[in-house]
Amino acid sequence: MATDRIVGIDLGTTNSLVAYMEGGRPVVIPGEDGLNLVPSVVALDSGGQMIVGNAARKFLIETPDHAVYSIKRLMGRGVEDVHAELKYFPFRLAEDLLAGEVLRIRLGSKTFTPPEISAHILRQLKRNAERHFGAAVTKAVITVPAYFNDAQRQATKDAGRIAGLDVLRLVNEPTAASLAYGLQEKKNGIVAVYDFGGGTFDISILKLHDGIFEVIATNGDTHLGGDDIDNLLIGIALDDIAGDMHTDVRRKAGVVQAIRKAVIDAKIHLSTCADAEIGVQLPDGKRYEREITRDLFQRLIAPILERTVGPCRQALKDAQLKPEQIDEVVLVGGSTRIPQVRKLVQEIFGREELHTELNPDEVVALGAAVQANILSGGSAATENMLLLDVTPLSLGIEALGGVVAKIIHRNSTIPASAVEHFTTGVEGQTNVAIHVVQGERELAKDCRSLARFDLRGIPPLPAGMPRIEVRFLIDANGILQVAAREQRSGKEAQISVQPSYGLTDDQVEKMILESFDFAEQDLSERQLVEARNEAETILTALAKGRTSPAWAVLTAREHEEIAGLESALLRKKGGDDHKLIRAAIDALNRATMRLAELMMDSAVATVLHGKTMGEVDLGEGPEAPHPIGKAEFK
Amino acid sequence: MTEAPTKSLLTVLATTSPTEAACWSCGEMRAAHFCSACGKVQPARPVDYFTFFGLPRKLHLDVAALEREFYQLSRKLHPDLFAQAGEEEQRWSLEKSSQLNDAYRTLKDPIARTEYLLRLAGVEFQEQSQQATEKARASGQAKQQVVPPDLLEEVFELNMQLEELRAEQKLGKQDVALVHDLKQHEKHFQETLHALDHELQHAWKDWDHLVSDAEHGKAAAHEKWNEARDRMVGVLNRRSYVRNLVRDVGDAIG
């Protein structure tokens, strides 16, 4: 059923992808430009349209105040968390932000929350998939860094909802990668996945057992990636320009973005060459040029790479494994293309051989497609495959003195639950406040505050008498759910969950409504895509018709009319008005009706080349309702 | 003699297999997690972890068999298999698989398993975790923790040395001999841990015998149960104390 199609999405810091299982293997669905990667860049053009991906990149340099990248860094975070980021990223926060409010980013004169911006990226991927299938896509599996906390996961789910996607599952990126590899290899053993991407680092250790992918331990840093390397090099270039050339361009966002592009090119170049050049044209007509050797590059980035070692050691310790007990090591994420990163991984795990067979930029999306296939009921390829993931961070509640009492430990297989009992401290008290945190530190103030719950409607009793049972459950997405009950009276205590950094349900609903404006834009785009696909179908059919014996039966006038309408359709197809394309299709359709009939007759008469009716290419005839954009037509 | 715990130990031996009720979908009498007739998942009910796996409340346990059972049940209960099911079945799958994961996590670990069984038997443990220590520190109370008498002397010496080491570290110094001494202590306490694990296994044997006898209708007297229980509580308390010492030393030498 077309409506039950579930796609897999990698919503990355630098690039995003959508993939789907076709014929037993996952494939990435390319965009209209034919490219698999959709840069995670969103821009607002002068006409108020949202531009996403490659087309949005030029805005970063031309109108930097109308464009944003690496938005994933801000997902699920509060104002006070992101001060450090603001030094390095040109995020322009809304000026009227209140403490505890969800961040909003300025694009031109408008403001957007990180989930709304991510929703634009998701909507682009959704469109790409819809163009590919020629049908609506409403269900998705989205990947998140394994070390994402509850708020970051919730924000990702919200982004999906705003984009009109039912997010059936959030899958951890390294785990998804292991699914993609597992589909190929089908081996039992212990696998470590080292996932070093654009903005996040994860390490996961899994046990593969007859199709079960059981995560034993995971660790990471949600703010460590290729971005940090870029920022380091940008910093050096800015210092050079300020010092040697006496030009301060730090505040010129467009120039900074041009430098960013130049250092990324140099970084990529250095993965294969011994040296590279960073060259940028400055606004005063001068040109900044600097040569950087691989040796210098390696010395510069060593401290950044070193930050991945601690999480690896901790994951091994949590898994109670020694490096030599790991059977396979898999590399994921664009930053693992850097030779020095590979060398470091070889050192950590004490081996030469690393798995890099699958494209490190695509493997997570491919794994998401595998998980999507499993959720849709599975297929021969995914039969017996099951993912058992863990929660990356311990869940705790704030106890007396601000100390955290852990109730679900990190690396517990999810879904996981814990039951805690609470009571009152004052006679007649009817409310109890609970503060839930996530993290490994001992004091609540050092952990991430997830939510404050208010247990209300407790029957007024002497202090300590009520016995309120609260059940905490982390679901398969790694997201917390809470339920409470007063046991003595059997009454369900009401809970109002105040997420510390999330959008409320009402806010998400409102954003969904607002997104209808964009949905209209989506709709007209979809109609255009569908009309173009249909035009392709009829043009292909016509080309086949010309080679059939029936073509000779038509009169010269008919030939002429058809040729005229054909070139008209070809012209309209290049335009962007779906109604004009439709009209041209209809005209050509009418003019070719007799051709279709003749072809049908001859098809029936001769059963062309021994084919059955259904196989004859023009059997459906151009007058039949055209299948909307068959996947075969690109 | 120890006083009887709040919950009679004999009640611990009550039902060891989930009771059967009618299947919500087809009405047949069903097995614990799925209907034996139509295979549908059944609503989660509050059961203890032993009951969830259909195990007797014994402490010797075939962990490999438990793992196989865990994988088998995961293949049937995990929410991934119910992504297309109705809302209610999705919820049951979520609740059941969380029960499954919680139960497996607890039972596969020998210490967690023993503590869990003792809690079922009404024992309340003095929290000796790092959190409890921090909590006590934060609230300004001294943590109530009884030093096992035979360790008293060594613990005293160890604490002195730890203090000394921390003071030196503050000054940026490192006394090689002191670190060596501490490592010796750490090694000794590690050995003590091993010995305690061995002792715990003996205590399990006593308990498991009592359970077997009761299963054969030869219920032992209360005192016997209490004896077996108290022995395990004693070992666990000592073990937790020693483990914290090992951790403190580990933290100090880094």
Interface residues (C-beta under 8 A of the other chain):
Chain A: D4 L168 R169 H209 D210 I212 Q371 I374 L375 S376 G377 N384 L386 L387 L388 A399 L400 G401 G402 V403 V404 A405 K406 S412 T413 I414 P415 A416 S417 A418 E442 L443 L473 I474 D475 A476
Chain B: Y71 S74 R75 H78 P79 D80 L81 A83 Q84 L94 E95 S97 S98 Q99 N101 D102 Y104 R105 Q130 Q131 E134 K135 A138 S139
